[in-house]
């Protein structure tokens, strides 16, 4: 099992990434959040995921504070949602809004070019070609290095690929939620990075039955670590992005990259949910 994923332009990242959403809250940045991001990089994480609407830009600003100028790192961000209030996530894919948000992300991350800009879900009120086209134009202008999508079907992915090259797909996926199996299989065939969000299901791994607990005990690992190891084994294009605001949980998650599942363990886990 390879520990890295290489994009078409030759840039490689470690396949166990970090989701930064939990480092900030709606109205403040908890103390120690920057230290968690820096520790992730120290532990070898090279792929960081954020979004323009994570706490109205504070999340991007935190990553810039902690990691800029990002030596050897890839920072992925997203646009295409609005947050009118704390509990609302509203798709907003008008091209002028996507451009505005990309410009704000450039400013907050303190870069001239975004490493990876992903649509944060599709807006059903706007043609897909218009949404992806806005990101394609930013790429042509040199403001975006790579374009990605979130929460898409195989058909939507293929429709989008007719506009710019698509470097990544970010769908919800984990050991107990495999609704995107077909998308992952397609990404594997096409060599497109697949970034599962909610990779350990907010603790839902504990309900995967006795198999997960037994495998974890046999390996001297935690269920969360085994869940991540299963994802890494599932396909060479998978880049899980577990997120946490805890240094202890960060260390635990990063330990998953050292776990080697046997063929039997992988088969049993795959059949357990």
Secondary structure as GFF3:
##gff-version 3
##sequence-region A 1 273
A	DSSP	beta_strand	4	6	.	.	.	ID=ss1
A	DSSP	beta_strand	12	14	.	.	.	ID=ss2
A	DSSP	beta_strand	18	19	.	.	.	ID=ss3
A	DSSP	three_ten_helix	21	23	.	.	.	ID=ss4
A	DSSP	alpha_helix	33	42	.	.	.	ID=ss5
A	DSSP	beta_strand	47	49	.	.	.	ID=ss6
A	DSSP	alpha_helix	58	67	.	.	.	ID=ss7
A	DSSP	beta_strand	74	79	.	.	.	ID=ss8
A	DSSP	beta_strand	81	82	.	.	.	ID=ss9
A	DSSP	beta_strand	90	91	.	.	.	ID=ss10
A	DSSP	alpha_helix	95	109	.	.	.	ID=ss11
A	DSSP	beta_strand	116	119	.	.	.	ID=ss12
A	DSSP	alpha_helix	128	140	.	.	.	ID=ss13
A	DSSP	beta_strand	147	150	.	.	.	ID=ss14
A	DSSP	alpha_helix	154	160	.	.	.	ID=ss15
A	DSSP	beta_strand	168	170	.	.	.	ID=ss16
A	DSSP	alpha_helix	181	190	.	.	.	ID=ss17
A	DSSP	beta_strand	193	194	.	.	.	ID=ss18
A	DSSP	three_ten_helix	201	207	.	.	.	ID=ss19
A	DSSP	alpha_helix	210	219	.	.	.	ID=ss20
A	DSSP	alpha_helix	223	234	.	.	.	ID=ss21
A	DSSP	alpha_helix	247	254	.	.	.	ID=ss22
A	DSSP	three_ten_helix	255	258	.	.	.	ID=ss23
A	DSSP	alpha_helix	263	270	.	.	.	ID=ss24
###
